[in-house]
């Protein structure tokens, strides 16, 4: 006798469809990369954007937004794995920086990039992910992490002051006006605040709905 698939079966089939869709998208993306780089598919635009810098601009934000919830959910059960992954990424990043700036690795696209360019690349991904995580974990954040954050803010203030005061061109700060700073920082800092506010409002509405449901379910029981 053939039965109707229950919720578990529906979730399983939905997960399988998602995995198939993700695999298909990854395969199609790999084919377009190969075509753009080696088969002359100019419509892809990959041949003109083939440095590490170009790929960082394309991938940093979506990768960080995807990885942040996974990290939050597995930060305790997979703590060692996350530390190893972050250490490997840090080592690879340092090697790329050394090669791009000092060893003439032109394929990195790093040569000539200033601190301002790196801020334009990283400020939005960092703030969009770090601010909600900080709101969720602010009571359990280790004091060392707080001191590290404070030290980074102080170092940034020193770099900004020295960049303008001593004309450190490698910072990319000289010549940038208040308008440029607003363009750099307004969205990255306002967007997480708005998202956090919306999240808090949704959680509050859900909590109020649960309380109303609990009250309404208690009334018939009391009447009976």
N, C-alpha and C positions, 0 to 999 in steps of 0.2 A: 504493500500500500504506500503510495507516494504522499508524503506530507508536505506541508507548507513550511518553507524555511523560516526559522525563528530569527530573533534579533541577532543572535550570535552568528548564524549563517549569513545574514545580511551584512554584518560588519566585516566578516571574512571576505565576502565577495567584493565589498567596497574597497577593502585594503588591497586586494589583488588587482582591481581595476586601477587604483592609484599607482601601484608599483609598475604595472604595465605602461601606464601613461608616462610616468617618470622615465622609465627605460627607453620608451620610444622617443621622448623629447631629447634625452641625452644622446641617443644614437643619431637623431637628425642634426643636433648641434655639432656633433663630431664630424659628420659628413660635410656640413657647410664649412667648418673650419678647414678640413682637408681640401675642399674645393677652392676656397678662397686663397689658401696659402700656396697650393701646388698645382691646381688645375686651371688657374686663371679665371675663376668666377669673380669678375670685378664687381658684380652686383652685391656681393656679400660685404665689401669694404674691409675685409680682414687683412688684405695685403697692405693697406695703408695704415692699419692700426695693429701692428704686429710686435710691439714692444711690451715688456712687462708692465710699464707704466700705463699703457693703454688698457691692458687687461685688468689692472687694478682698478682703474676708473669704472670699468664695466661690472666687476664682480664683487668688490669689497662690500658695498652696501647690501646686496641680496644675500651674500654668504653670511655676513654678520647677523642680519635679521633672522636668517634660518637657524644659525648655530646657537644664538642666545637662548631661545626657549628650550632647546635640547640640553644645553649646559645647565640651565636652571633646574630642569627636571632630573638630571643625572649627576648633579654636582657632588652628591655624597656617595652614591653607589659606584661612580666611575671617576673618583677623584684622581687616582694615579694615572689613569689613561688620559684625562684632560691635561694634567701637568706635563706628561710626556709629549702630548700633541703641541701644547703651547711652547714648550722648550724647543721642539723641532722647528716650529714656525719661526721662533725668535732667531735661532741659529741660521736658518735659511735666509731670513731677512737681513741679518748682519752681513752674511756672505754676499748677497746681492748688492747691498749698499757699498761694500768695499769694492766689489767688482765694477759697479756702475760709476762710482765717483773717482776711484783711484787706479783701476786697472784697464779702463777704456772699454768696458763691455757695453758697446753701443746698443745692443739688443735689449738692455734693461730700460733704456729711455730715461735713466736717472740723471745723467750728466746735465748740469745747468739748472736742475730743479732746486728751488729754494725752500726754506722752511715754510714760507707762505703757501707754496704749491702743495706741500704735504698736509698743511692744515686744511686747505680746500678739499683734499682727498679724504681726510680721516675724521674731521670734526663731526660731520653729520652721522656717519655710522656709529661713532663712539658714543655720542650723546643720546641718540635714539635708543640704543641698547642699554647703556650704562645707567641712565636716569631711572627707567622703570625697575631695573634690578636693584638699584640703590634704595628706592622707595620700599621694595619688598623686603630687603635685608638690612635696612639701616640700623635696626636695633641689635643685630647680631654681627655687624661688621667689626672685624678685629681692629683694635687701636692702631696697630702698625699700618693697616690699610688706610686709615684716616690720616695718619702722619705722612704716608707716601703721597696721598692726594694733596695735602697741604703743601708738601715740598714741591710737587709738580706745579701747583699754582704760583708759588713764589718764584720758581725757576722761569716760568712763562712770563711773569711780570718783569723779571730782570732782563730776559731776552728782548721783550718789547721795548723797554726803556733803552737798552744798549743799542738795539737795532736802529732806533731813531736818533738817539743821542750821539752815537759813534759811527753811524752810517755803515753798519755791518751789512753789506750787500747780500751775503749768503743767507741772511734771514728773509730777504724779500720784503721787509717791512717799510724801508724808506720809499716814499712816494705814494703809499697807500693812505687814503683819507678815512675820515669817520664813516663816510658812505660805504667804502670798501669793507670796513670792519662790520658794519651792519649787515651788508650782503653776505659776509662770511658767517656771522654768528647768530643772526636773528632767527632764521628758520631752524637751525640745529638746536637752539635752546628753547624756542617757543613751542615747536612741534611736540617734543616729549612732554612738556608741561600740559599741553592740551590733551594729548593721548592719556596721560595719567589721570587728568580730571575726568575725562569721559569714562575711563575704566572704573574710577571710584564711583561715579554716578550710576553706572550699570550694576556694579556690585551692591550699591545701596538699594537700587530698585529691586534687584533679585531678593535681597534680604527682607525687604518690606513685603514682597509678594509671598515669600515663605511664611512670614509671621502671620499675614492675613489668612493664608491657607491653613495654618495650624489652628488659628482661632476659630475659623469656620468649621473645621472638623471636630473641634471640641464641643461646640454648641449642640449639635444633635445628640452627642453622647451624654451631655449633661441633661438634656431634655428627656432622654430615654430613662 
